[in-house]
């Protein structure tokens, strides 16, 4: 049986990332930046990805990375979720990196690109919608097909446009799936038009690439397998981001209800609020187990990884939303204001609920993977 407890190395990594985010990207800093053209904190990505080496956790040492695993990357995402940090970590250091790792053994351009990603000097984004599911074969139709993903596999002879691509505005390279394979297209050769997202800390964009641009990294079959691997890793580690977000919401709510007094008593001493927070704590215990199991399954290459990831996403996405909603409600009037960071958590939780497959799509995947078809 796998040990899902955090190791000493993981605890040290958590402390370092939390210290960096507290110093450079606290909630008040983010509240000021989301009203600007770019929510990304200047210098934060270099410090996190390059100086700390977090961008290369999934990349083997022989390719210039840290040679760590999904467990360590999950810890980083927990902290990024706690702070609702605007950073292309999930999209570049996880999804794009995993996609390229699937090709690195047979593709010199993919291996070269991975080396840049590992140092944090290059940001790559897979040009599929944020809502793309890892369980659908984009080349086929059927009950588990994903039209959003399939639309990304465009005719290589024509220009292709994909909407809702997360962090595309921060990308140096776009990994563009086409009918004849996967291409690496420099961001300067594509048209990236910012869109208005629900979650202002994770920018979305419409990406248009012209026919004939980019370097071909793989053929169609290899590309589909690589994209699926990248999306599966992203979905599994997104559960850790949702876990971190939910933990912050509960901690902030407990702190507030201890300090806020009514009738000369802390509001947190009222039995009805105690019950709500206790139930949320129980939900968090389950979410932590599910998220850690998904990270461990990905790290060990378990054959049950798709099922474990689906379970984690189906559960953790709902817990994160519920925790954020409780955070807003139990803060009372201040929780409804733009000045309080609770709305950052709620918007990130709602956005994450749709990212890389909705809870319903993951539940459908669970039914298919365990041969238990859902009711018609």
N, C-alpha and C positions, 0 to 999 in steps of 0.2 A: 504494500500500500504506500502511496506517495505521501511524503511529509509536506503538508500545506502550510505549516508554520513558517514565519519569516526567519531567514537566517541572519546571522550577525552582519554579513556583508550587505544584505538587503536593508537591514536597519540603518547601517552607516550611510548607504546610498540615499535612503529616505531623508535622513537628517541633513545631508548636504544639499539635496534638491529643495527641501523645505526652507532651509536657511537662505538659499539664493532667491527663491521666489518671495520670501518675506521682505528681503532687502530691496529687490529690484522690481517686483510686480505684485505688490499688495493690492487689495481690493480698491483702495482709494485711488491708487495709480490707474487702475483699469477703468474706474468710473469716469476719470478725466479723459482717458484716451478713446473710449468708445464714441465720443462725440467728435472725434477727428476723422481724417480720411483713412487712417490705418490704426487698428487696435494693437498692433504688435509693438511691444516695448523695445526701443532701440538698444541694441547690444545684448538683449537677453538671450537670443538664439545662439549667438557666438559663445556666451558664457556657459549655457546649458549643453549645447550640442558639441561645441568644439573644445572649450577649456575643460569642461567636466567629462567629456567623452560620452555623453548619453546617447548621441546619435548613432554611435557605432556598437551599441550593446548587442545587437542581433547579428552583426557582421563578424565572420571568423577572423582570427588574427592574421592569417595568411593573406587576407584581402584588405588588411589595414584597419580592422575593427577591434573591438574589445574582447570578442569571443565569449560573451556572456550568454544569457538566455532570455526567454520570454518572461521568466519570473522577475528578473531585474527590470526589464522594460515595463512590466506591469506596475512595479513600485513607482517608477517615474510618472506613469500616467495617473496613479492614485493622487500623487501630489499636484499634478497639473489639474486634475479634476477638482481637488479641494479649493484651489485658487481660481478656478475657471480661467486659466491662463491662455491667452491667445498665442499659440505657438504651433507650427506645423509638425509637431512630433508624431501624432497618430498617422497623419497622411504621408509624411516623408520617411521618418525613422522606423515606421512599422509597415504600413501598407505597401509603399513603393519599394522599400528595402526587401521585404519578403518576396515581392513580385520578381525583383531582380535576382534574388538568391536562387530562385527556381531556375534561372537561366545562366547563372554565372559560370557553371561548369562547361557549357558549350558555346558561350558567347563572350568573346573578348570585350566588345563594347559594353556589355552588361557588367562585367567584372570591373572595368575601368570606371564606370559610372558609380558602382558600389563604393569604390575607394574614396570618391569625392563625397558621397553621402556619409560615410563613416566618420569623416573629419568634421562634418557640419559645414564644410565650405560650399556644398551644393545641396540645394533643396529640390527634390523631385516629387511630383504629384501624379498619381494615376488619374487619367482624364476620364473618370466615370462619375455619375451622380453620387452625392453623399449617401443617397438612399439605396444604392446598389446592394443586392443580396449576394452572399457567397455561395448560396446553395443552388442557384439556377444555372443551367448551361445556356449561355447567351446565344448559342447557335441554334437552339431548338425551342419549340413551343411546348405547351403543356401546363398542367396545374401548378407546377413550381417554377415556371419560366418567369423571368424578370424583364418586363419591357424596358425599364429604365437602363438596365445593363445592356440589353440587346441593341438598343439604339446607338450605343457607343461603338459597335463593330460596324463601322461604315464602309462603304465602297471605297477602296483605295484610290480609285480614279477620280473621285469627287471630293470637294471640301466637306468636312464633317463638323457638326456643332453639337456640343454637349453642355447642358445646363446644370446648375447646382453642383459644380465641382468645388470641393472645399479646399481652401488655402492655395488655389491656383494663382492668386495675386502675389503670393510670396515665392512661387516656384521659379527655379532657374531652368528646369527641364520638365517637360510633360511626357508621361508615358501614355501613348495614344494607341488603344486597341483598334485595329482595322481588320477587315475580312481576311486579309492575307498575312496577318501577323501583328506583332507589337513593335511600335516605333518610339524612339526617343527623339522628341522634337524640342529644340531650344525654345524657351519661352519667348524670345525675341522674334521668332518666326511664326508665332501664333497670335491670334487676337483674343485677348482676355478682357472681358467686360464685367466689371463688378456688378453683382446683384444685391438686392436688399434682403438680408437673412433675418430669421427670427432671432438667432443667437448672434449678437453683434461681436462676440469674441471669437467666432469661427467664420470668417468671411467666405462667401460663395461667389462664383463667377460663371459666366457663359464663355466657354472655350471653343474657338473656331480654328481649325487647322486646315491648311490647303493640301491638296493632293501632291504627292512627290516630295514633301518635306520630311526631314528627320532621317534617322539611321535605323534600319530594320534590325531588331534584336532577336526576333524569333519568328518561326512560322506559325500558322493558325492554331494547330493543335497544342504546341508548346505554349503559345500565348494564352490560350484559354485556361490551361492548367496553372500557369503562373499567376494570372489575374485572380483565379479562384483561390489560390494559396494566399495571395496578398490580402484579399477581402476576408478570408477566414481568420487570419491572424489579427487583422484589424478589428473584426467583430469580437473575437475573444478577449483582446486587451482593452477594447472599449468598455467592457464590463468593469475593469479596474478603475477606469476614469469615472464611471458612474458610481462605483463604490466610494471613491474619495470624495466626490461631490456630496453624496448622501451623508457621509461621516461629518463633513463640515457643517452641513445643515443641522444635523442633530446636536452637535457640540455648540453651535451658535445659538440654537433655540434653548438648550438647557442653560447656557450662560445668561441669556436674556431673561428667562423666566425666574432665575434666581435673584436677579437684580431689580426686576420690575415689581413694584409693590402696589397692591390694592387692598383696601380695608385693613391696612397696617400689616399685611402679610405678603410674602413673595407669591406671585401668581403661580409659580411652579409648585407650590405646596397644595394647590387645589387638586382634589382627587381626579377630576375629569381630565385635567391636563397631564397629570402623572400617568394615567392610563394610556393616553395618546402617545406620549414619549416612550413609555415602556414597550408598547407595541411596535413603535418604529425601531427601537433598539433590537428587538427580536428579528424584525425584517432585515436589519443590517447584518446580524450574525449569519443569516442565511445567504445574504448577498455576498458577504466576504468568503464564505465557503465556496459558493458557485464561481466567483471571479477567480479565486486562487486555483480551483480545480481546472478551470479553462486555461489559465496561464501555464500551469504545470503540464497539462496534456499537450499543449503546443510545444513546450520546452523539451519534452521527452519524445515527441513524435508519436504519441499514442494513436493507435488506429481508431480510438473512440473520440478523437479530438473534435470532429464535426458535431457529434452529439453533445459533447460537453460544452462546446461553444454555444450551441443552440439553447441549451438549458440555461447557461449563464445569462445570455442576452434576453431570453424570454422573462427571466426573473429580475435581473438587475435593472433593466430599463424602467420597470414599473416601480421598483423601490426608490430609484433616484427621483422620479417625478413626485412620488408621494412625499418623500422627505423634503423636497423643495417646496411643495405646496404647504406642508405643515410649518415649514420655516417662515413662509410669508404670513400665514394666518396667525400663528402664535406670537408673532412680533406685533400684532395689532396694527395700528395706523402707520407706524414707522416702516413696517414691512412692505407697505404699499407704495412707498415713495421711491423716486429715482435716486435719491442720495444713499439709500441702503443697498448693500450688495446682494440682498436676497433675490432680487429680480434677475441678476446675472446667473445665479444658480438655477432658477426656475427655467429660464430660457435655454440654458445649456442642457438641462435635463430633458426638456421637451424636444430639443433638436436631436439629442442623442437617442431619444426614443425611436426616431425614424432612421437614424444613421445606420448604414450597413445592414439593413433589413429591419422591419418593424417587429414587435413582439409576436404579432400574429403570424408573420412569415416564418419566424423561428419556431413557433409552435407547429406550424405545418411541416417544417423540416424534421422536427422531433418525431412527429407521427410517421413520416415516411422512413426515417432512419431506423425506427424500431418496429417497422411493419405493423403500425397500428393506425390505419387510415382514419382521418377525421370524418365526422358525420357530413354527408352531402348537404 
